[in-house]
Amino acid sequence: MYLQNKYTKWYYNIIDNANSRKISEGYFEQHHIIPKSIGGSNSPNNLVNLLPKEHFICHLLLTKMVDGINRRKMWYASYMMIVGIKRVKRYKPTARSYQIVRNNLVKASKERPGTNLGKIMSEEQKRKISNSLKGKNTQPKSEEHKQKMRKPKSEEHKKKLSQSKKGKSYGYTHSEETRSKIGKSNTGKIGKFAGKKHSEETKQRMADARKQYWQNKLNHK
């Protein structure tokens, strides 16, 4: 189950010390000697009560005691020791320990295989995928194709768009009564430029900016 290395030796030293300790008072956390995610059970022989710090260290050691998919599982488990369910007197790791756990989590995410990796699709699944893609151009579009899709509108088309928008506000035409109410509600309101006089040059720039704005709006319709 576990690799034969120094980390496994350290791990079982902590477990043995915990089993020989007489628990009287204090806060302890229950730990699966062989984690359930890699085949452990809830039997009494597989459970041990650890101090919060011991519990966290054991989960760090477990990442060095297994390989393959089990190693990824232990990386996730060690990370959940920090960000998972908050408990009273939970061990708070040092910055260095947190960095190790966080880096391991990134490695686990990169090594995690795709959901369909290694799976063999049935003929029916292949047929459904094939039928769903029929008639669709799945090839990347060329720049020439993109330019054709962005074909500029003719002057006549722009003129029709402009005429269709006259007297409309966001697609809605206000009745005379609504216009009257809007006018009354705006009566007496002071704009941010109230009392300021613009120079002829400034007025011209503002007019050009408004003209350019609406021209751009028409070109992108």
Legacy VTK file of the C-alpha trace (Angstrom):
# vtk DataFile Version 3.0
C-alpha trace
ASCII
DATASET POLYDATA
POINTS 221 float
0.000 0.000 0.000
2.652 2.526 1.086
6.068 3.137 -0.426
9.027 2.006 1.667
10.754 5.303 2.425
11.627 7.587 5.321
8.243 9.349 5.155
6.406 6.083 5.777
8.698 5.426 8.741
7.995 8.877 10.217
4.278 8.378 9.608
4.074 5.127 11.557
6.194 6.587 14.367
3.481 9.225 14.885
0.753 6.567 14.693
2.524 4.293 17.215
3.093 7.177 19.656
-0.568 8.139 19.399
-1.751 4.566 20.053
0.442 4.277 23.144
-0.655 7.641 24.516
-3.208 7.735 27.313
-5.946 10.154 26.268
-7.476 12.002 29.183
-8.311 15.563 28.240
-7.776 17.832 25.318
-8.836 18.082 21.695
-8.087 15.211 19.301
-9.025 14.385 15.726
-9.810 10.936 14.383
-7.538 9.832 11.560
-7.765 6.901 9.149
-4.362 5.195 9.069
-5.171 4.035 5.546
-7.407 6.824 4.160
-10.832 5.759 2.934
-10.188 7.350 -0.466
-7.445 4.802 -1.153
-9.145 1.723 0.284
-9.188 2.191 4.065
-12.138 1.270 6.272
-13.830 2.543 9.434
-12.697 -0.432 11.489
-11.189 0.373 14.929
-7.822 -1.005 13.809
-7.673 1.653 11.085
-8.533 4.597 13.357
-6.298 6.637 15.604
-6.797 9.832 17.624
-4.252 12.526 16.754
-3.543 16.028 17.908
-4.465 18.623 15.229
-0.783 19.264 14.414
-0.067 15.542 14.170
-3.088 15.094 11.930
-1.904 17.780 9.524
1.669 16.431 9.439
0.377 12.909 8.742
-1.529 14.150 5.727
1.584 15.911 4.449
3.565 12.682 4.882
0.905 10.665 3.058
1.580 12.667 -0.115
5.128 11.243 -0.067
4.085 7.676 0.735
1.978 6.867 -2.340
2.132 7.480 -6.067
-0.115 7.767 -9.108
-3.777 8.614 -8.566
-3.447 7.943 -4.829
-0.863 10.715 -4.566
-3.266 13.175 -6.198
-5.961 12.138 -3.719
-3.616 12.779 -0.801
-2.695 16.198 -2.177
-6.360 17.153 -2.256
-6.870 15.759 1.252
-3.975 17.790 2.665
-5.358 20.943 1.070
-8.794 20.302 2.555
-7.160 20.156 5.985
-6.613 23.908 5.578
-9.640 25.170 3.656
-12.242 22.530 4.510
-14.619 22.444 7.455
-13.416 24.824 10.163
-13.032 23.289 13.597
-12.238 24.686 17.010
-8.497 24.591 17.788
-7.767 23.479 14.215
-4.042 23.425 13.433
-3.014 26.482 11.428
-0.038 25.691 9.171
2.947 27.938 8.688
3.375 29.923 5.495
5.912 27.376 4.245
3.568 24.446 4.929
0.708 26.213 3.200
2.901 26.894 0.161
3.831 23.211 -0.066
0.181 22.146 0.112
-0.911 24.794 -2.409
1.822 23.817 -4.870
0.853 20.163 -4.539
-2.757 21.047 -5.287
-1.675 22.774 -8.510
0.282 19.656 -9.499
-2.746 17.493 -8.746
-4.929 19.638 -10.990
-2.423 19.418 -13.858
-2.009 15.660 -13.541
-5.721 14.975 -13.248
-6.838 13.085 -16.372
-9.791 14.139 -18.471
-13.231 12.684 -17.776
-13.147 10.563 -20.970
-9.471 9.572 -20.832
-9.094 5.834 -21.364
-12.814 5.302 -21.994
-13.898 3.397 -25.089
-17.031 4.778 -26.710
-19.672 2.444 -28.028
-20.667 2.481 -31.691
-23.938 4.161 -30.734
-22.093 6.980 -28.944
-19.809 7.474 -31.949
-22.824 7.581 -34.286
-24.597 10.205 -32.117
-21.517 12.425 -32.059
-21.080 12.039 -35.815
-24.718 12.946 -36.495
-24.543 15.985 -34.245
-21.566 17.338 -36.224
-23.021 16.753 -39.695
-23.498 19.952 -41.626
-21.322 21.910 -39.186
-18.044 23.461 -40.207
-15.748 22.542 -37.352
-12.613 23.882 -39.066
-11.120 27.158 -37.799
-12.354 30.135 -39.819
-9.790 31.916 -41.988
-9.177 35.665 -41.829
-10.739 35.995 -45.283
-13.915 34.320 -44.043
-14.002 36.592 -40.989
-13.658 39.676 -43.198
-16.587 38.524 -45.339
-18.692 38.088 -42.213
-17.868 41.689 -41.289
-18.923 43.014 -44.678
-19.584 46.792 -44.384
-23.149 48.009 -44.842
-24.080 50.075 -47.885
-25.018 53.747 -47.556
-28.610 52.855 -48.412
-28.689 50.261 -45.643
-27.264 52.759 -43.153
-29.871 55.345 -44.194
-32.715 52.878 -43.644
-31.361 51.989 -40.197
-31.117 55.660 -39.291
-34.695 56.395 -40.397
-36.034 53.375 -38.519
-34.557 54.695 -35.273
-35.879 58.226 -35.469
-38.224 59.033 -32.608
-37.419 55.801 -30.816
-35.704 55.248 -27.471
-34.127 51.787 -27.035
-36.667 50.293 -29.404
-39.716 51.951 -27.764
-41.799 54.831 -29.131
-43.095 57.158 -26.389
-46.614 58.514 -26.557
-47.247 62.269 -26.378
-48.413 61.869 -22.782
-45.190 60.030 -21.833
-43.056 62.667 -23.543
-44.910 65.372 -21.631
-44.271 63.598 -18.318
-40.577 63.207 -19.134
-40.348 66.887 -20.030
-42.008 67.959 -16.763
-39.781 65.687 -14.688
-36.693 67.266 -16.214
-37.899 70.826 -15.673
-35.749 72.698 -13.200
-32.981 70.113 -13.173
-29.478 71.486 -13.347
-26.944 69.668 -15.439
-23.284 69.367 -14.551
-22.419 72.081 -17.113
-25.074 74.545 -15.895
-23.716 78.105 -15.889
-20.642 77.154 -17.935
-20.023 78.638 -21.358
-18.191 76.594 -23.935
-15.927 78.101 -26.525
-16.738 77.650 -30.195
-13.827 75.222 -30.467
-15.172 73.107 -27.593
-18.668 73.117 -29.047
-17.308 71.942 -32.373
-15.336 69.109 -30.721
-18.429 67.998 -28.795
-20.506 68.040 -31.976
-17.859 66.028 -33.852
-17.658 63.512 -30.997
-21.431 62.976 -30.999
-21.443 62.616 -34.758
-18.606 60.063 -34.647
-20.333 58.131 -31.847
-23.576 57.684 -33.774
-21.685 56.899 -36.968
-19.862 54.084 -35.175
-23.143 52.803 -33.732
-24.647 52.621 -37.233
-21.574 50.898 -38.676
-21.733 48.133 -36.076
-25.431 47.377 -36.372
LINES 1 222
221 0 1 2 3 4 5 6 7 8 9 10 11 12 13 14 15 16 17 18 19 20 21 22 23 24 25 26 27 28 29 30 31 32 33 34 35 36 37 38 39 40 41 42 43 44 45 46 47 48 49 50 51 52 53 54 55 56 57 58 59 60 61 62 63 64 65 66 67 68 69 70 71 72 73 74 75 76 77 78 79 80 81 82 83 84 85 86 87 88 89 90 91 92 93 94 95 96 97 98 99 100 101 102 103 104 105 106 107 108 109 110 111 112 113 114 115 116 117 118 119 120 121 122 123 124 125 126 127 128 129 130 131 132 133 134 135 136 137 138 139 140 141 142 143 144 145 146 147 148 149 150 151 152 153 154 155 156 157 158 159 160 161 162 163 164 165 166 167 168 169 170 171 172 173 174 175 176 177 178 179 180 181 182 183 184 185 186 187 188 189 190 191 192 193 194 195 196 197 198 199 200 201 202 203 204 205 206 207 208 209 210 211 212 213 214 215 216 217 218 219 220
